[in-house]
Amino acid sequence: MAGQERLNGVVIVDVGDGCALRFTVLGPVGMWRGMERLDAGSPQQRALLAVLLLRGGRAASVAELVDALWGERPPATAVAALRTYASRLRKALGPDADVLVSNAGGYALQIDEKRTDLGIAEQLAGKAEQAHRAGCVDRARELLHRALDLWTGETLAGVPGPFCEAQRTRLEERRLALLESRLTLDLEAGRHAEAVAELTTLMAAYPLRERLRALLMLALYRSGRQAEALAAYADTRRLLAEELGADPSREIAELHQRILRADPGLAVPPNGRREVLEAEAKPAQLPTDLPDVTGHAAVVKELREHLAAAEGQGGVLSAISGAGGVGKSTLAVYVAHEVRRHFPDGQLYADLQGTGTSPAEPEAVLGTFLRALGIPVGALPRGVAERAALYRSVLAGRRILVLLDNARDAAQVRPLLPGTPGCAALTTSRVRMTGLAAAHQVDLDIMPPHDALALFTRITGEQGQAAMDVVAACGFLPLAIRIAAARLAARRSWTVSDLARRLADERHRLRELRAGDVAVTAAFELSYRQLSVPQARAFRLLGLPDGPGISLDAAAAVLGATTTDGRELLESLVDASLLQSPAPDRYQYHDLVRLYARSCAERDESPEQQDAARSRLLDFYLATTASVYAIQRPGDTAPNHLESTRWPGLEFDHPEPALQWLFTEARSLLACAAASAHAPALRRAADLMLVAKDLAESGSDARQYTQVNARLVAAAEEIEDARSLGRLHCPMVNIHIMAGQLQEAEQAAQAIREQQLRCSDPVIAARVYNDSGILACMQNRHADAETYLLRALDAFRRHGDQNGTASALANLSRTYLDIGRVIEAVGLAEQSLAICRVIGATLRLANSRYALALVLAQAGRADDALAELDQARDVFHSHRHRLWEAMAYWRMAEIHLTAGRPARAAGLAEQALATSHGTGNNWLRANALSTLGRALQRTQHPDRARACWQEALAVYEELGSPEAADVRALLAG
């Protein structure tokens, strides 16, 4: 297929021979030889060229050509002029003049269809249709994108005549038909969020085109915006009645009814986005089936029969609930292995960590499942809804079992359910999953005494009255029985009577059992005892860190080893089946094995040795994250004032690998910080949170970041560590501001000011004034804002912090803008920009561009403002700051709206909504909805506008945001 290249705004089609003659009609009419543009002459001469090109090689008589160029009233010199035009075209064609032939007094242009952009477009459209019939949706979309790219402006631009006018209408209709086909494929591929933005813009240009309106309604519905979808129908019905005196078509009316009743058939088609699969992956993720499963025979039989029934139906779900330690996980794994043959396409497994402080996020679990099912990392969509839709699409037509262990509640589980024929899910949880419709509920109780004894005997070989005393003291809980049995097996000098006597003391029984959701078997102990001394030490120490896994570099820090020695030890543990390696140089324990390893560390390592291992890991994360922070923010002096570290971190030469490391290690890094909420590690943990603030500002890990920060704040308050408190509150001010939580932001800023009075910390000395200035500006306390920001500016300059200086200048610019000092505001914003250019602060430069854009927009320089925002948005995107990227889209929408371009504003507001999805920032979402509503109102979509405003108002009222009053006024008007 031909390639394409754009020259001076015109798409040049490369058909494989560099000097080939080619023609364009889907824009300006033109002739090209290779990359050289040939002179096609005057408008009338180009009109003749267009007529001949659009006849597809068929000859046209002189009379037909005269009529095509001049219509009913040609000039007396028309025939002579026609011959002159033909002669000049031949001259311009040079060595290719023979393609323009005379035929019985007429003319014909004899060229292959691949020599015209229209011919290429039709070829691409035909191939797209073939790809779609073959089920290759993404391939079909790509081909249609290429075809539509060949339209480079108004079709047949600048050429006169009735023929070209009629053809211009026909070709525009063809473009719209191809566009509708591509948008239909977008929805079929599950890209409804992206489609909403484009369709919203198209509605303004083509308000009476019902197919586009139907696609918009469907895209909104699939994006979870049912109220807007219904409002879009109301707008359509009103507009058609006013403009045409007609009712909506049957197609769009039926779609409206299906949306009203939430028809399941409106979901993403089963084949949506299937071609992104790298291979038809067949996951086999079930944990090892334990050999000592005992008891609950009736429950096992019930579950086995229910799950096996999925072979002939869809949406089969069994939910096991019960108290901690009754053996839910062990039983679920056993049953899953029993029914595995009924699910030949694979089995998925996830520990949802529902009983811990950081339950697994459904979005992250879906990402893991989709990768296991063959979806490339680059093809993973953002947000729970998008990933869940793709997940169900990938599972369609396959028979897969999903085991969801240790769930917190129904809300966590719901997005992870397959819900398609042939698939089944099995969940375990401490709470009964009443919120899961049609779930087969199984309440698991403690084991009968004889089964409990059989379990203990199978593990230890011990029986008799002493053994029964042990299992009775364990409350017949399988977990406690397993731990007790493992402790007995690990202590060869003990007898079962010794264990029974220890457990008889109720004051120490829990400590002896170490009960919880830990199921440790004798097999772990046997495997552990077969390890060499270095292997056993590595096994123990690697059980100490929290988090979902650990990288080779981080593991080497825990062990105090080089990466070469660390890799050798870790790989030997993988070979011993005690450690897993899901990716090169990345390792993780099965949760039960990790807890067992930790118990070994607590037993066989001194407290000092354990603390030293944790300290090395904290050092590694702090040093490496500080390196990421420094490369992101040149000129920032904060890295110069961090706690010293003894273990080195990684160094980076470029922001991209630095950011990749930070976001890959986010959960493990934050888990390490959370585990360091004690002296003397607390100060390093506080510094780690300070330099890891990108995790919160990007929006991707904001929730976990905030939770860990709160835990560290409580620890710092308990020991009255003013320095740590100031640094921990510092990033929270911006997090609260960005979320529209101004009261919480003020509390955090006040806390920083109080701690600064106690400790005079150079890191927060200027930042506290800068953040307080931002907050005061947002609260319209402009005099306070100016005072704070001038102090911040002075402090940043005294400390040599150029990054901070640029920030304070940008914020002061915004303050002056709000009070009408526009000339000063422009000057300050430009100073901020200049500093960023000098120090090479790419991210801060983007923030400064953002600030300058607001000033330029207020000064009436809309195009300049948009140019700055466009560049800022690209940087935010490349640095994974989705929140700021969405802010840039929203501001661009506001500027277009002010400039009287509501259609463009609506599309950008939709982009802001799509980009902010999954960041948890409801204030930004409400801003985008408010702007979208105003744009829709101006493009004659009042019902959908009201739906947007009502949703925005609910968010503003929940946040207590002052913007609620503006939206109430819009709704009242």
PyMOL commands that set and color helices and strands:
alter all, ss='L'
color gray80, all
select helices_A, chain A and resi 43-54+62-70+78-99+113-115+117-133+137-149+162-188+192-205+210-222+226-244+250-260+264-266+274-276+297-312+328-338+340-342+362-372+377-379+384-395+410-416+449-460+465-473+478-490+496-504+506-513+522-529+533-541+552-559+563-575+591-604+607-632+638-641+655-664+666-674+682-691+694-697+702-719+722-738+742-759+762-778+782-798+802-818+822-839+842-858+862-878+882-898+902-916+922-938+942-959+963-972
alter helices_A, ss='H'
color red, helices_A
select strands_A, chain A and resi 3-7+10-14+21-24+30-33+36-38+100-103+106-109+316-321+347-351+401-407+424-429+440-443+550-551+580-583+586-588
alter strands_A, ss='S'
color yellow, strands_A
deselect
rebuild
show_as cartoon
